[in-house]
């Protein structure tokens, strides 16, 4: 009897020790809470680690050497080391002031004067037109904190439901344009201005025809805007802060026939007097398309043609950059994942060889010198510091929708 009890005790001890060891082992391999948040669905009893994937870039701007921002549509990130690392500086989630419900905002437009000072235009489309909201927030500390500006009540009490743009001439003077394409039979635009850095906004007396396609602020009084018309678009300028606009007329070069219709782009000003304007001319079927770069030296009161590209059509120069006198047009050639740059110096007329138009229309450039710039082609952001001789993929990455500095997962890493 004693032997039987003794053996039973030994067996019980082994069972207890085995259970303790199993429990301790489970505790040692249990993932941390932060790891648990990253895990995907359970497969065969094992929760796999979510992959690290690249964030698609919608809008971006290189502000100074190595420093710039990107917007993914609902997130803003800043880099100060040319994309080696990114910091998420997104504004915090907004809440409906009526019922405190979380608003799932999208970023309609983003503008940064420098790495510290920036503005975000939000757009939230509710279930009903009355639930639609626009809002604008600003930061003066590089995104560490954001404050929402005060917009006026919409005319008639119903907010517009179209698109919008926000631009600033300096840290105090800016404009906000919102078109009302969904609420009205005839598209209209509303322009608002601020003189206190976006804390408060008031309507201007002037507007552009049709839906606004973009704005450029040159000084605290001078504002350029694109509008739509039946035959294409128009370029307008205001020299009184947006209270009145006048149509800009630019005579076509002699090489371009009278049946070619112009399509204007937003001008680029190097300073209040010197700037450039891109105009595309599309003609009848079978005729040559032209893209012309005009220049001004009197603040846009007069323009003269400087560079002409034949066989270059609609939208192909829309993503170009201007650095001093150099016109840089990005593209993505076939069978090459890195961007290509076409550089057009002053006073040049060039016939463009046959090409795929989509290669140019998919790319947008931002350069601060002839050598240093970023190019975004269909959401893939690349950087160069040697004028395009070599490129680096600098897209930010996320895991489970949260920004991370971890390297991309092997299955999602883009091959060079």
C-alpha positions as CSV (number, residue, x, y, z in Angstrom):
1,X,0.0,0.0,0.0
2,X,2.8,2.4,0.9
3,X,4.6,1.6,-2.3
4,X,1.5,2.3,-4.4
5,X,1.0,5.7,-2.7
6,X,4.7,6.5,-3.1
7,X,4.5,5.8,-6.9
8,X,1.3,7.7,-7.2
9,X,2.9,10.7,-5.5
10,X,5.9,10.6,-7.9
11,X,3.5,10.4,-11.0
12,X,1.6,13.4,-9.6
13,X,4.8,15.4,-9.2
14,X,5.8,14.7,-12.8
15,X,2.4,15.8,-14.0
16,X,2.6,19.0,-12.0
17,X,6.2,19.8,-13.2
18,X,5.2,19.1,-16.8
19,X,2.2,21.4,-16.5
20,X,4.3,24.2,-15.0
21,X,6.9,23.9,-17.7
22,X,4.3,23.9,-20.4
23,X,2.7,27.0,-18.9
24,X,6.1,28.8,-18.6
25,X,6.9,27.9,-22.2
26,X,3.6,29.3,-23.4
27,X,4.3,32.5,-21.6
28,X,7.7,32.8,-23.1
29,X,6.5,32.5,-26.7
30,X,3.3,34.5,-26.3
31,X,3.5,37.6,-28.5
32,X,3.5,41.0,-27.1
33,X,0.3,43.1,-27.3
34,X,1.7,45.2,-30.0
35,X,2.5,42.1,-32.0
36,X,-1.0,40.8,-31.5
37,X,-2.4,43.9,-33.1
38,X,-0.4,43.3,-36.2
39,X,-1.4,39.7,-36.7
40,X,-3.7,38.7,-39.5
41,X,-6.3,35.9,-39.6
42,X,-5.5,32.6,-37.9
43,X,-4.5,29.8,-40.3
44,X,-4.1,26.3,-39.0
45,X,-4.0,27.6,-35.5
46,X,-1.1,30.0,-36.2
47,X,-1.7,33.8,-36.6
48,X,0.7,35.0,-39.3
49,X,2.5,38.3,-39.2
50,X,0.9,40.9,-41.5
51,X,3.1,41.9,-44.5
52,X,4.8,45.3,-44.7
53,X,3.5,47.0,-47.9
54,X,4.2,50.3,-49.6
55,X,1.8,53.2,-49.3
56,X,0.6,54.7,-52.6
57,X,1.6,58.3,-53.0
58,X,-1.2,60.7,-54.3
59,X,0.3,64.2,-53.7
60,X,3.8,65.2,-52.8
61,X,6.3,68.1,-52.7
62,X,10.0,68.4,-52.2
63,X,10.5,71.6,-50.1
64,X,14.2,71.8,-49.6
65,X,17.2,69.5,-49.9
66,X,16.1,66.1,-48.4
67,X,12.9,67.5,-46.9
68,X,9.5,67.0,-48.3
69,X,6.0,65.6,-47.7
70,X,3.6,63.0,-49.2
71,X,-0.1,62.5,-48.9
72,X,-1.7,59.1,-49.4
73,X,-5.3,60.6,-49.3
74,X,-5.8,60.0,-45.6
75,X,-2.3,60.2,-44.2
76,X,0.5,62.8,-44.4
77,X,4.1,61.9,-43.9
78,X,7.3,64.1,-43.7
79,X,10.9,63.2,-44.4
80,X,14.1,65.2,-43.7
81,X,16.5,62.6,-45.0
82,X,15.3,62.3,-48.6
83,X,12.9,59.4,-47.9
84,X,15.2,57.2,-45.8
85,X,12.8,57.6,-42.9
86,X,9.3,59.1,-42.7
87,X,7.3,60.6,-39.9
88,X,3.6,60.4,-39.8
89,X,2.3,64.0,-39.2
90,X,-1.3,63.4,-40.0
91,X,-4.0,65.5,-38.3
92,X,-5.9,63.6,-35.6
93,X,-9.3,62.1,-36.5
94,X,-12.1,64.7,-36.6
95,X,-15.5,64.3,-34.9
96,X,-18.9,65.6,-36.0
97,X,-19.7,68.6,-33.7
98,X,-23.4,67.5,-33.7
99,X,-23.3,63.9,-32.5
100,X,-19.5,63.5,-31.9
101,X,-19.4,60.6,-34.4
102,X,-16.0,60.0,-36.0
103,X,-15.8,61.5,-39.5
104,X,-14.0,59.4,-42.1
105,X,-12.3,62.3,-43.8
106,X,-10.3,62.3,-47.0
107,X,-7.6,64.9,-47.7
108,X,-8.9,66.9,-50.6
109,X,-5.8,69.0,-50.8
110,X,-2.5,69.7,-48.9
111,X,-0.2,72.7,-49.0
112,X,3.0,73.3,-47.0
113,X,4.9,76.6,-47.1
114,X,7.8,74.9,-45.4
115,X,8.5,71.9,-43.2
116,X,6.8,73.5,-40.2
117,X,3.8,75.3,-41.7
118,X,1.1,73.5,-43.6
119,X,-2.7,73.3,-44.3
120,X,-5.0,70.4,-45.1
121,X,-8.4,70.7,-46.7
122,X,-10.8,67.9,-45.6
123,X,-13.8,66.5,-47.4
124,X,-16.3,64.3,-45.8
125,X,-19.3,63.1,-47.8
126,X,-22.2,62.1,-45.6
127,X,-25.2,60.0,-46.4
128,X,-27.2,63.2,-47.2
129,X,-26.1,66.4,-48.9
130,X,-26.7,68.2,-45.5
131,X,-24.1,65.9,-43.9
132,X,-21.4,66.8,-46.3
133,X,-18.6,68.9,-44.7
134,X,-15.5,70.7,-45.7
135,X,-13.0,71.7,-43.1
136,X,-9.4,73.1,-43.2
137,X,-6.8,72.6,-40.5
138,X,-3.3,74.2,-40.1
139,X,-0.1,73.3,-38.3
140,X,2.8,75.6,-37.4
141,X,5.0,72.9,-35.7
142,X,5.5,70.4,-38.5
143,X,2.4,68.4,-37.7
144,X,2.9,68.0,-33.9
145,X,-0.4,69.8,-33.4
146,X,-3.2,70.9,-35.7
147,X,-6.0,73.5,-35.3
148,X,-9.1,73.8,-37.4
149,X,-10.0,77.0,-39.1
150,X,-13.4,78.6,-39.0
151,X,-15.2,78.5,-42.4
152,X,-18.3,80.6,-43.0
153,X,-21.7,79.1,-43.4
154,X,-22.5,77.9,-46.9
155,X,-24.9,80.0,-48.9
156,X,-28.4,78.6,-48.5
157,X,-27.2,76.4,-45.6
158,X,-26.2,73.6,-47.9
159,X,-22.4,72.8,-48.2
160,X,-20.9,72.2,-51.7
161,X,-20.1,68.7,-52.7
162,X,-17.4,69.1,-55.3
163,X,-13.6,69.3,-55.2
164,X,-11.4,71.9,-53.7
165,X,-7.9,73.5,-53.5
166,X,-6.0,75.4,-50.8
167,X,-3.0,77.7,-51.6
168,X,-0.9,80.2,-49.7
169,X,1.3,83.1,-50.8
170,X,3.0,83.3,-47.4
171,X,2.2,82.1,-43.8
172,X,-0.7,84.4,-43.4
173,X,-2.4,85.0,-46.8
174,X,-4.2,82.1,-48.5
175,X,-7.1,81.1,-50.6
176,X,-9.6,78.2,-50.6
177,X,-11.6,77.2,-53.7
178,X,-14.5,74.8,-53.5
179,X,-16.7,74.0,-56.5
180,X,-20.3,72.9,-56.2
181,X,-20.5,70.5,-59.1
182,X,-23.0,68.2,-57.4
183,X,-25.5,70.6,-55.9
184,X,-26.1,72.8,-59.0
185,X,-27.0,72.2,-62.6
186,X,-24.3,74.7,-63.7
187,X,-21.0,74.1,-61.9
188,X,-19.9,77.0,-59.8
189,X,-16.9,77.8,-57.6
190,X,-16.6,79.6,-54.3
191,X,-13.4,81.3,-53.3
192,X,-12.5,82.1,-49.7
193,X,-9.5,84.0,-48.3
194,X,-7.6,84.3,-45.0
195,X,-5.2,86.8,-43.7
196,X,-4.5,85.1,-40.4
197,X,-2.9,81.9,-41.5
198,X,-6.1,79.9,-41.9
199,X,-7.7,80.6,-38.5
200,X,-10.7,82.3,-40.2
201,X,-12.0,82.5,-43.8
202,X,-14.2,84.9,-45.6
203,X,-15.7,84.8,-49.2
204,X,-14.1,86.8,-51.9
205,X,-16.2,88.9,-54.3
206,X,-14.8,87.2,-57.4
207,X,-14.9,83.7,-58.8
208,X,-13.8,81.7,-61.9
209,X,-16.2,80.2,-64.5
210,X,-17.1,76.6,-64.1
211,X,-15.3,74.1,-61.9
212,X,-11.9,75.2,-60.6
213,X,-9.0,73.1,-61.7
214,X,-6.4,74.6,-59.5
215,X,-4.9,77.8,-58.1
216,X,-1.5,79.4,-57.7
217,X,-0.8,82.3,-55.2
218,X,2.1,84.5,-56.1
219,X,1.7,87.4,-53.7
220,X,-0.8,88.4,-51.0
221,X,-2.9,90.1,-53.8
222,X,-2.1,88.0,-56.9
223,X,-3.9,84.8,-57.5
224,X,-4.0,82.7,-60.7
225,X,-6.7,80.1,-61.3
226,X,-7.9,77.6,-63.9
227,X,-11.6,77.3,-64.8
228,X,-13.6,75.3,-67.2
229,X,-15.6,76.5,-70.2
230,X,-17.5,74.8,-73.0
231,X,-14.6,74.4,-75.4
232,X,-11.9,73.6,-72.8
233,X,-10.5,75.6,-70.0
234,X,-9.5,79.2,-69.2
235,X,-6.7,80.9,-67.3
236,X,-7.7,83.8,-65.0
237,X,-5.7,86.1,-62.8
238,X,-6.8,88.3,-59.9
239,X,-4.6,91.2,-58.7
240,X,-6.8,92.3,-55.9
241,X,-6.9,89.2,-53.7
242,X,-9.6,87.4,-55.5
243,X,-12.3,90.1,-55.6
244,X,-12.2,90.3,-59.4
245,X,-10.7,88.1,-62.1
246,X,-9.7,88.8,-65.7
247,X,-9.2,86.3,-68.6
248,X,-5.6,85.8,-69.7
249,X,-5.0,85.8,-73.4
250,X,-1.8,84.3,-74.8
251,X,-1.3,84.4,-78.6
252,X,-0.3,81.1,-80.2
253,X,3.1,80.9,-82.0
254,X,3.1,81.2,-85.8
255,X,3.8,77.4,-86.1
256,X,0.4,76.5,-84.7
257,X,-2.6,76.6,-86.9
258,X,-5.9,78.5,-86.2
259,X,-7.9,75.3,-85.7
260,X,-5.8,74.2,-82.8
261,X,-7.5,74.6,-79.4
262,X,-5.4,75.6,-76.4
263,X,-5.5,73.9,-73.0
264,X,-3.9,75.9,-70.2
265,X,-1.9,74.7,-67.2
266,X,-1.2,76.5,-63.9
267,X,1.7,79.0,-64.3
268,X,4.9,78.5,-62.3
269,X,6.5,81.7,-61.0
270,X,10.1,81.9,-59.9
271,X,9.4,85.3,-58.4
272,X,6.5,87.9,-58.7
273,X,7.8,89.0,-62.1
274,X,9.4,86.0,-63.8
275,X,7.4,82.9,-64.6
276,X,6.3,80.2,-67.1
277,X,3.1,79.0,-68.5
278,X,2.5,75.7,-70.3
279,X,-0.2,75.6,-73.1
280,X,-1.1,72.5,-75.1
281,X,-2.6,72.8,-78.6
282,X,-4.7,70.0,-80.0
283,X,-5.8,70.1,-83.6
284,X,-8.0,68.2,-86.0
285,X,-7.5,64.5,-86.6
286,X,-4.2,63.8,-88.3
287,X,-2.6,67.2,-87.4
288,X,0.4,67.8,-85.2
289,X,-0.2,68.4,-81.5
290,X,2.0,71.0,-79.8
291,X,3.1,71.8,-76.2
292,X,4.5,75.3,-75.7
293,X,6.2,76.8,-72.8
294,X,5.7,80.6,-72.6
295,X,7.7,83.0,-70.4
296,X,6.9,86.3,-68.7
297,X,9.1,88.9,-67.2
298,X,6.4,91.4,-66.1
299,X,4.3,89.4,-63.7
300,X,2.2,87.7,-66.4
301,X,0.9,90.8,-68.2
302,X,2.7,89.7,-71.4
303,X,3.9,86.3,-72.5
304,X,6.2,85.1,-75.3
305,X,6.9,81.5,-76.5
306,X,10.2,80.1,-75.4
307,X,10.1,76.3,-76.0
308,X,8.1,74.3,-78.5
309,X,7.5,70.5,-78.5
310,X,5.8,69.0,-81.5
311,X,4.0,65.6,-81.4
312,X,3.5,66.2,-77.8
313,X,-0.2,66.1,-76.8
314,X,-2.8,66.6,-74.1
315,X,-1.6,66.0,-70.5
316,X,1.8,64.9,-71.4
317,X,3.6,67.9,-69.8
318,X,1.2,68.2,-66.9
319,X,3.7,66.7,-64.4
320,X,6.7,68.7,-65.5
321,X,9.0,70.7,-63.2
322,X,10.8,74.0,-63.7
323,X,14.1,74.7,-62.0
324,X,15.5,78.1,-62.9
325,X,15.5,77.9,-66.7
326,X,15.4,74.1,-67.1
327,X,12.1,72.4,-68.1
328,X,12.1,68.8,-66.7
329,X,9.5,66.4,-68.1
330,X,9.3,63.0,-66.3
331,X,8.2,59.7,-67.9
332,X,8.3,56.0,-67.3
333,X,9.7,54.1,-70.3
334,X,8.7,50.5,-71.0
335,X,10.6,47.7,-69.3
336,X,12.1,50.1,-66.8
337,X,10.8,50.6,-63.3
338,X,12.7,53.9,-62.8
339,X,11.6,57.3,-64.1
340,X,13.2,58.9,-67.2
341,X,13.7,62.7,-67.6
342,X,13.5,64.8,-70.7
343,X,15.3,68.1,-70.1
344,X,14.5,71.0,-72.4
345,X,16.8,74.1,-72.2
346,X,15.8,77.6,-73.1
347,X,14.8,78.6,-76.7
348,X,14.5,75.0,-78.0
349,X,12.1,73.6,-80.5
350,X,12.1,69.8,-80.4
351,X,10.2,67.1,-82.4
352,X,9.2,64.3,-80.0
353,X,9.7,60.8,-81.3
354,X,6.8,58.3,-81.4
355,X,6.0,57.3,-77.8
356,X,3.3,55.9,-75.5
357,X,1.4,58.9,-74.1
358,X,0.6,57.1,-70.9
359,X,4.3,57.0,-70.0
360,X,4.3,60.8,-69.6
361,X,0.8,61.3,-68.2
362,X,1.5,58.9,-65.3
363,X,4.4,60.8,-63.9
364,X,4.8,64.1,-61.8
365,X,8.0,65.7,-60.8
366,X,9.2,68.0,-58.0
367,X,12.8,69.3,-58.3
368,X,14.6,71.9,-56.2
369,X,17.8,71.8,-58.3
370,X,18.7,70.3,-61.6
371,X,20.1,67.3,-59.8
372,X,17.9,66.8,-56.8
373,X,14.2,65.9,-57.2
374,X,11.4,63.4,-56.7
375,X,9.2,61.8,-59.4
376,X,5.9,60.0,-58.7
377,X,4.7,57.5,-61.4
378,X,1.3,56.0,-60.7
379,X,1.9,56.1,-56.9
380,X,5.5,55.0,-56.9
381,X,7.8,57.7,-55.5
382,X,11.5,57.8,-56.5
383,X,14.3,60.2,-55.6
384,X,17.4,61.2,-57.5
385,X,20.4,63.4,-56.4
386,X,22.3,63.2,-59.6
387,X,19.9,64.4,-62.2
388,X,18.2,61.1,-62.9
389,X,21.4,59.0,-63.4
390,X,20.3,56.8,-60.5
391,X,17.0,56.5,-58.6
392,X,15.9,55.2,-55.1
393,X,12.4,54.0,-54.3
394,X,11.5,56.2,-51.2
395,X,7.9,55.2,-50.7
396,X,6.7,55.0,-47.0
397,X,5.5,51.6,-45.7
398,X,2.8,50.4,-43.5
399,X,1.8,47.2,-41.6
400,X,-2.0,46.7,-41.1
401,X,-2.6,50.3,-42.1
402,X,-0.1,51.7,-39.5
403,X,3.0,53.5,-40.7
404,X,6.2,51.5,-40.0
405,X,9.9,51.9,-40.7
406,X,10.4,48.2,-41.1
407,X,11.6,47.0,-44.5
408,X,9.1,45.7,-47.1
409,X,8.1,42.0,-47.0
410,X,9.9,40.0,-49.7
411,X,6.7,39.2,-51.6
412,X,5.7,42.9,-51.8
413,X,9.1,44.5,-52.4
414,X,9.3,46.2,-55.8
415,X,12.1,44.9,-58.0
416,X,14.5,47.5,-59.5
